[in-house]
Amino acid sequence: MLKGKHILVGISGGIAAYKIPFLIRLFRKSGAEVKVCATANALQFVTVVTLETLSGNKVYTDVFAPHNEHSTEHISLYDWADLMIVAPATANSIGKMANGIADDALTTTFLAMRKPVLIAPAMNSNMLAHPAVTKNIATLKSWQHVTVLDTGEGFLACGTMGSGRMAEPEDILRAADKLLEAQTFTGKRILITAGPTREAIDPVRYISNHSSGKMAYAIASEFLKRGGEVTIVSGPVADELKQKAKGCRIADVTSAGQMFDAATTFAANSDIIVLCAAVADFTPAQYSDIKLKRHDEMTLPLRPTQDIAAAIGRNKTTKQLLVGFALETNNETENAQQKLKSKNLDMIVLNSLRDDGAGFGVDTNKITIISGEGEQHYPLKSKQEVACDIVDFVEHKLYERPTIPEV
């Protein structure tokens, strides 16, 4: 799986840096191309000449170095790399990465990286056990595109025995190979709509629904794990969902109109479009600039919102895959099949509010996927497991169907 892959190795200033030349050789022998970015402290343990000789490429060590190939080297490295490895990752570099601090070649590159990142910590056991370090490692582990390897036990550079040894180069190579093995959506641009919309009545009130956005964000995380470049057009959802979607590009919107504009814009350059948001079908015909006062009776005229699925379906090319969602309360299959055809969808994910544990707000779902191939029924599962099923089905549709030439 490593043959032809682009591996970016980031080195911070720990004694375990002496093992990185061997790691670079392992990647090169496996057929991968390697580039290196290193902190100034890392170069106290391993030289630029060694790294450039083994990698066959210039080492990126200074954001403002005159010999950099690009003026924004950290961005060009993101474009080039399939996977970034940070090894050894010291307590200092882990703290910077976890808190968005970018003050050197390594951390600026990490902050720009939306592709998979593999981190191999290395430090004294007392440092590893410090609450600040454990918190920072937990933060990195919570991001979907980041994998943090466990440290080993043994003799440390400080002369003591304990945990904190960097994973061996062979273990890092195997972990990288495993991560890249599942990268079936590398190079694919995925658009996902998420959450509810809010249709303002006046400065205080709005029309909305019970969507939490959990299903859409679970799908986004699964695509991200498999190498996709994910954009989420998100209605109002909990901040904790967004924190778990690190690595995804998030475009925040509020109303159905704003979601229509953003989704149709991003869709034009997307390979896969998943319309998971619960978009309002109606919006107030008029907005009041002042708070409406209470009356015994009030009539609120509504007008239809723009149909996002229909608009994208009309403009969809044969190289794009369009996934819709249908939440129904009656005649579920018939309604979903009608939507599949009328919106020009490639597949539709159906769930029913009549199924216990499915629908809004809960952490489980029960779905049926309908496509031109028929119906696939799934039992009640966690939304993360459901996301795996949906992405598996998309993968099948994407790679198994015959290619239809553009007209």
LUMMITI-714221 format. One record per residue (C-alpha): x, y, z; residue in one letter; residue number from 1. Coordinates in nm, 2 decimals. Layout:
BEGIN
      u      v      w type seq
      X      Y      Z    A NUM
...
This chain:
BEGIN
      u      v      w type seq
   0.00   0.00   0.00    M   1
   0.30   0.23   0.05    L   2
   0.43   0.21  -0.30    K   3
   0.40   0.55  -0.47    G   4
   0.26   0.72  -0.16    K   5
   0.39   1.05  -0.04    H   6
   0.49   1.05   0.32    I   7
   0.58   1.37   0.51    L   8
   0.79   1.30   0.82    V   9
   0.79   1.57   1.08    G  10
   1.07   1.56   1.34    I  11
   1.07   1.75   1.67    S  12
   1.36   1.78   1.92    G  13
   1.38   1.46   2.11    G  14
   1.66   1.20   2.14    I  15
   1.45   0.95   1.95    A  16
   1.51   1.16   1.64    A  17
   1.82   0.95   1.59    Y  18
   1.58   0.66   1.48    K  19
   1.42   0.87   1.20    I  20
   1.68   0.81   0.93    P  21
   1.61   0.44   0.97    F  22
   1.23   0.51   0.94    L  23
   1.29   0.71   0.62    I  24
   1.49   0.42   0.47    R  25
   1.20   0.18   0.56    L  26
   0.96   0.40   0.37    F  27
   1.19   0.44   0.07    R  28
   1.24   0.06   0.06    K  29
   0.86   0.02   0.06    S  30
   0.84   0.23  -0.25    G  31
   0.71   0.55  -0.08    A  32
   0.84   0.90  -0.15    E  33
   0.95   1.09   0.16    V  34
   0.99   1.46   0.25    K  35
   1.10   1.59   0.59    V  36
   1.01   1.89   0.79    C  37
   1.20   1.94   1.12    A  38
   1.22   2.18   1.41    T  39
   1.55   2.36   1.49    A  40
   1.58   2.14   1.80    N  41
   1.54   1.83   1.60    A  42
   1.85   1.92   1.40    L  43
   2.05   1.89   1.72    Q  44
   2.00   1.52   1.70    F  45
   2.01   1.45   1.33    V  46
   2.17   1.65   1.05    T  47
   2.01   1.80   0.74    V  48
   2.26   1.62   0.52    V  49
   2.16   1.28   0.66    T  50
   1.79   1.36   0.61    L  51
   1.83   1.49   0.26    E  52
   2.05   1.21   0.15    T  53
   1.81   0.94   0.27    L  54
   1.49   1.11   0.16    S  55
   1.62   1.24  -0.17    G  56
   1.45   1.58  -0.10    N  57
   1.53   1.91   0.06    K  58
   1.44   1.94   0.43    V  59
   1.19   2.21   0.53    Y  60
   1.32   2.36   0.85    T  61
   1.24   2.73   0.84    D  62
   0.91   2.90   0.74    V  63
   1.10   3.19   0.59    F  64
   1.41   3.02   0.46    A  65
   1.52   3.17   0.12    P  66
   1.59   2.82  -0.03    H  67
   1.23   2.70   0.02    N  68
   1.08   2.57  -0.30    E  69
   0.75   2.75  -0.23    H  70
   0.67   3.07  -0.04    S  71
   0.41   2.88   0.15    T  72
   0.59   2.56   0.20    E  73
   0.36   2.42   0.47    H  74
   0.06   2.45   0.22    I  75
   0.25   2.29  -0.07    S  76
   0.35   2.00   0.16    L  77
  -0.02   1.95   0.25    Y  78
  -0.10   1.93  -0.12    D  79
   0.18   1.68  -0.18    W  80
   0.14   1.45   0.12    A  81
  -0.08   1.15   0.15    D  82
   0.01   1.11   0.52    L  83
   0.20   1.31   0.78    M  84
   0.40   1.15   1.05    I  85
   0.52   1.34   1.36    V  86
   0.80   1.14   1.52    A  87
   0.93   1.19   1.78    P  88
   0.65   1.41   1.91    A  89
   0.78   1.58   2.22    T  90
   0.57   1.72   2.50    A  91
   0.64   2.07   2.35    N  92
   0.53   1.98   2.00    S  93
   0.22   1.79   2.12    I  94
   0.12   2.10   2.33    G  95
   0.15   2.33   2.03    K  96
  -0.04   2.09   1.79    M  97
  -0.32   2.04   2.04    A  98
  -0.37   2.41   2.10    N  99
  -0.33   2.54   1.74    G 100
   0.01   2.71   1.80    I 101
   0.21   2.73   1.47    A 102
   0.55   2.90   1.52    D 103
   0.79   2.67   1.33    D 104
   0.81   2.46   1.02    A 105
   0.66   2.15   1.19    L 106
   0.36   2.31   1.36    T 107
   0.26   2.53   1.07    T 108
   0.26   2.22   0.85    T 109
   0.05   2.03   1.10    F 110
  -0.20   2.30   1.13    L 111
  -0.25   2.31   0.75    A 112
  -0.28   1.93   0.73    M 113
  -0.63   1.79   0.68    R 114
  -0.51   1.45   0.56    K 115
  -0.43   1.16   0.80    P 116
  -0.17   1.24   1.06    V 117
   0.02   0.97   1.27    L 118
   0.18   1.09   1.59    I 119
   0.45   0.90   1.78    A 120
   0.51   1.06   2.12    P 121
   0.84   1.03   2.30    A 122
   0.94   1.17   2.63    M 123
   1.03   1.10   2.99    N 124
   0.77   0.90   3.18    S 125
   0.71   1.19   3.43    N 126
   0.65   1.43   3.15    M 127
   0.42   1.18   2.98    L 128
   0.21   1.15   3.29    A 129
   0.18   1.52   3.35    H 130
  -0.19   1.63   3.33    P 131
  -0.12   1.89   3.07    A 132
   0.04   1.63   2.84    V 133
  -0.23   1.37   2.89    T 134
  -0.49   1.64   2.82    K 135
  -0.32   1.75   2.50    N 136
  -0.28   1.39   2.38    I 137
  -0.65   1.33   2.45    A 138
  -0.73   1.64   2.24    T 139
  -0.53   1.51   1.95    L 140
  -0.69   1.17   1.97    K 141
  -1.04   1.32   1.96    S 142
  -0.97   1.46   1.61    W 143
  -1.08   1.22   1.34    Q 144
  -0.78   1.27   1.11    H 145
  -0.52   1.21   1.38    V 146
  -0.39   0.88   1.52    T 147
  -0.17   0.88   1.82    V 148
   0.05   0.57   1.88    L 149
   0.11   0.44   2.23    D 150
   0.45   0.48   2.38    T 151
   0.66   0.18   2.47    G 152
   0.81   0.08   2.81    E 153
   1.18   0.04   2.86    G 154
   1.52   0.21   2.92    F 155
   1.48   0.59   2.86    L 156
   1.75   0.84   2.76    A 157
   1.74   0.99   3.10    C 158
   1.87   0.66   3.24    G 159
   1.55   0.54   3.41    T 160
   1.31   0.26   3.32    M 161
   0.95   0.35   3.23    G 162
   0.70   0.44   2.97    S 163
   0.76   0.71   2.71    G 164
   0.97   0.53   2.45    R 165
   0.88   0.62   2.09    M 166
   0.72   0.34   1.89    A 167
   0.99   0.16   1.69    E 168
   1.03   0.25   1.32    P 169
   0.89  -0.08   1.21    E 170
   0.57  -0.02   1.42    D 171
   0.53   0.33   1.27    I 172
   0.57   0.19   0.92    L 173
   0.30  -0.08   0.99    R 174
   0.07   0.18   1.14    A 175
   0.12   0.41   0.84    A 176
   0.05   0.12   0.60    D 177
  -0.27   0.04   0.78    K 178
  -0.39   0.40   0.78    L 179
  -0.33   0.43   0.40    L 180
  -0.48   0.09   0.33    E 181
  -0.83   0.23   0.41    A 182
  -0.78   0.56   0.22    Q 183
  -1.03   0.47  -0.06    T 184
  -1.15   0.83  -0.09    F 185
  -0.81   1.00  -0.13    T 186
  -0.84   1.28  -0.38    G 187
  -1.22   1.28  -0.36    K 188
  -1.40   1.60  -0.26    R 189
  -1.70   1.53  -0.05    I 190
  -1.98   1.77   0.04    L 191
  -2.22   1.70   0.33    I 192
  -2.51   1.91   0.45    T 193
  -2.58   1.88   0.82    A 194
  -2.82   1.99   1.09    G 195
  -3.14   2.19   1.09    P 196
  -3.21   2.53   0.94    T 197
  -3.38   2.82   1.12    R 198
  -3.63   3.04   0.94    E 199
  -3.66   3.37   1.11    A 200
  -4.01   3.51   1.19    I 201
  -3.89   3.82   1.38    D 202
  -3.57   3.90   1.57    P 203
  -3.67   3.66   1.85    V 204
  -3.85   3.37   1.69    R 205
  -3.79   3.12   1.42    Y 206
  -3.92   2.80   1.26    I 207
  -3.70   2.49   1.29    S 208
  -3.69   2.12   1.36    N 209
  -3.53   1.87   1.59    H 210
  -3.23   1.77   1.38    S 211
  -2.91   1.75   1.59    S 212
  -2.67   1.70   1.30    G 213
  -2.52   1.38   1.46    K 214
  -2.58   1.16   1.16    M 215
  -2.43   1.40   0.91    A 216
  -2.12   1.46   1.13    Y 217
  -2.07   1.09   1.18    A 218
  -2.08   1.04   0.80    I 219
  -1.83   1.33   0.76    A 220
  -1.59   1.17   1.01    S 221
  -1.61   0.84   0.83    E 222
  -1.53   0.99   0.49    F 223
  -1.24   1.18   0.65    L 224
  -1.10   0.86   0.80    K 225
  -1.10   0.71   0.45    R 226
  -0.90   0.99   0.30    G 227
  -1.17   1.22   0.16    G 228
  -1.15   1.60   0.16    E 229
  -1.47   1.69   0.34    V 230
  -1.67   2.01   0.34    T 231
  -1.97   2.04   0.57    I 232
  -2.24   2.30   0.51    V 233
  -2.38   2.30   0.86    S 234
  -2.69   2.45   1.01    G 235
  -2.69   2.53   1.38    P 236
  -2.55   2.23   1.57    V 237
  -2.37   2.18   1.91    A 238
  -2.01   2.30   1.92    D 239
  -1.90   1.95   2.04    E 240
  -1.99   1.81   1.71    L 241
  -1.77   2.06   1.53    K 242
  -1.48   1.98   1.76    Q 243
  -1.50   1.62   1.66    K 244
  -1.49   1.71   1.29    A 245
  -1.14   1.85   1.30    K 246
  -0.99   1.81   0.96    G 247
  -1.32   1.89   0.79    C 248
  -1.39   2.23   0.63    R 249
  -1.71   2.37   0.79    I 250
  -1.93   2.64   0.63    A 251
  -2.18   2.76   0.89    D 252
  -2.52   2.87   0.77    V 253
  -2.85   2.94   0.94    T 254
  -3.14   2.96   0.70    S 255
  -3.26   2.73   0.41    A 256
  -3.17   3.01   0.17    G 257
  -2.81   3.03   0.30    Q 258
  -2.78   2.65   0.29    M 259
  -2.91   2.65  -0.07    F 260
  -2.65   2.91  -0.18    D 261
  -2.36   2.74   0.00    A 262
  -2.45   2.38  -0.10    A 263
  -2.51   2.45  -0.47    T 264
  -2.18   2.65  -0.48    T 265
  -1.97   2.37  -0.32    F 266
  -2.15   2.10  -0.52    A 267
  -2.01   2.23  -0.84    A 268
  -1.66   2.11  -0.75    N 269
  -1.76   1.80  -0.54    S 270
  -1.72   1.44  -0.64    D 271
  -1.97   1.31  -0.38    I 272
  -2.26   1.50  -0.24    I 273
  -2.45   1.38   0.07    V 274
  -2.76   1.58   0.15    L 275
  -2.82   1.49   0.51    C 276
  -2.95   1.82   0.65    A 277
  -3.31   1.86   0.77    A 278
  -3.38   2.17   0.56    V 279
  -3.71   2.36   0.62    A 280
  -3.96   2.31   0.34    D 281
  -4.13   2.65   0.42    F 282
  -4.01   2.99   0.55    T 283
  -4.21   3.29   0.66    P 284
  -4.33   3.49   0.36    A 285
  -4.24   3.81   0.54    Q 286
  -3.99   3.89   0.82    Y 287
  -4.07   4.14   1.09    S 288
  -3.79   4.37   1.19    D 289
  -3.96   4.41   1.53    I 290
  -4.08   4.15   1.77    K 291
  -4.44   4.05   1.70    L 292
  -4.67   4.10   1.99    K 293
  -4.89   3.83   2.13    R 294
  -5.24   3.81   1.99    H 295
  -5.53   3.57   2.05    D 296
  -5.49   3.45   1.70    E 297
  -5.22   3.51   1.43    M 298
  -5.18   3.39   1.08    T 299
  -4.83   3.33   0.96    L 300
  -4.81   3.31   0.58    P 301
  -4.54   3.07   0.45    L 302
  -4.37   3.02   0.12    R 303
  -4.17   2.72  -0.01    P 304
  -3.79   2.72   0.03    T 305
  -3.56   2.64  -0.26    Q 306
  -3.52   2.26  -0.32    D 307
  -3.15   2.19  -0.27    I 308
  -3.16   1.83  -0.38    A 309
  -3.36   1.91  -0.70    A 310
  -3.13   2.19  -0.79    A 311
  -2.81   1.98  -0.75    I 312
  -2.97   1.68  -0.91    G 313
  -3.05   1.89  -1.22    R 314
  -2.69   2.00  -1.26    N 315
  -2.52   1.67  -1.15    K 316
  -2.27   1.53  -1.39    T 317
  -2.21   1.16  -1.46    T 318
  -1.89   1.19  -1.26    K 319
  -2.07   1.30  -0.95    Q 320
  -2.25   1.08  -0.70    L 321
  -2.55   1.23  -0.52    L 322
  -2.69   1.09  -0.19    V 323
  -3.02   1.20  -0.05    G 324
  -3.20   1.14   0.28    F 325
  -3.56   1.08   0.36    A 326
  -3.71   1.09   0.71    L 327
  -4.07   0.97   0.68    E 328
  -4.37   0.89   0.90    T 329
  -4.59   0.70   0.65    N 330
  -4.56   0.54   0.31    N 331
  -4.19   0.54   0.38    E 332
  -4.06   0.33   0.09    T 333
  -4.29   0.48  -0.17    E 334
  -4.20   0.83  -0.07    N 335
  -3.83   0.76  -0.07    A 336
  -3.84   0.59  -0.41    Q 337
  -4.04   0.88  -0.56    Q 338
  -3.77   1.12  -0.42    K 339
  -3.49   0.91  -0.56    L 340
  -3.63   0.95  -0.91    K 341
  -3.76   1.31  -0.90    S 342
  -3.44   1.45  -0.75    K 343
  -3.21   1.25  -0.98    N 344
  -3.03   1.09  -0.68    L 345
  -2.80   0.79  -0.71    D 346
  -2.91   0.65  -0.37    M 347
  -3.13   0.76  -0.08    I 348
  -3.10   0.68   0.29    V 349
  -3.45   0.62   0.44    L 350
  -3.54   0.62   0.81    N 351
  -3.87   0.63   0.97    S 352
  -3.99   0.81   1.29    L 353
  -4.20   0.50   1.36    R 354
  -3.89   0.30   1.43    D 355
  -3.78   0.31   1.79    D 356
  -3.43   0.45   1.83    G 357
  -3.43   0.62   1.49    A 358
  -3.47   0.99   1.40    G 359
  -3.38   1.31   1.57    F 360
  -3.15   1.36   1.87    G 361
  -3.07   1.00   1.95    V 362
  -2.73   0.83   1.91    D 363
  -2.88   0.53   1.71    T 364
  -3.05   0.49   1.37    N 365
  -3.22   0.23   1.16    K 366
  -3.19   0.28   0.79    I 367
  -3.28   0.14   0.45    T 368
  -3.06   0.24   0.15    I 369
  -3.25   0.25  -0.18    I 370
  -3.08   0.27  -0.52    S 371
  -3.13   0.15  -0.87    G 372
  -3.00  -0.19  -0.75    E 373
  -3.29  -0.23  -0.50    G 374
  -3.32  -0.20  -0.13    E 375
  -3.07  -0.28   0.15    Q 376
  -3.21  -0.30   0.50    H 377
  -3.00  -0.25   0.81    Y 378
  -3.08  -0.32   1.18    P 379
  -3.07  -0.06   1.46    L 380
  -2.71   0.06   1.51    K 381
  -2.51   0.35   1.65    S 382
  -2.49   0.64   1.42    K 383
  -2.12   0.59   1.38    Q 384
  -2.18   0.23   1.26    E 385
  -2.46   0.35   1.03    V 386
  -2.22   0.61   0.89    A 387
  -1.98   0.32   0.81    C 388
  -2.26   0.13   0.63    D 389
  -2.35   0.44   0.42    I 390
  -1.99   0.51   0.33    V 391
  -1.94   0.15   0.24    D 392
  -2.24   0.17   0.01    F 393
  -2.11   0.49  -0.15    V 394
  -1.78   0.32  -0.20    E 395
  -1.96   0.03  -0.38    H 396
  -2.15   0.27  -0.60    K 397
  -1.84   0.48  -0.68    L 398
  -1.61   0.19  -0.78    Y 399
  -1.84  -0.08  -0.90    E 400
  -2.06   0.10  -1.14    R 401
  -1.96   0.13  -1.51    P 402
  -1.82   0.47  -1.62    T 403
  -2.06   0.66  -1.84    I 404
  -1.89   0.90  -2.07    P 405
  -1.98   1.27  -2.05    E 406
  -2.21   1.39  -2.33    V 407
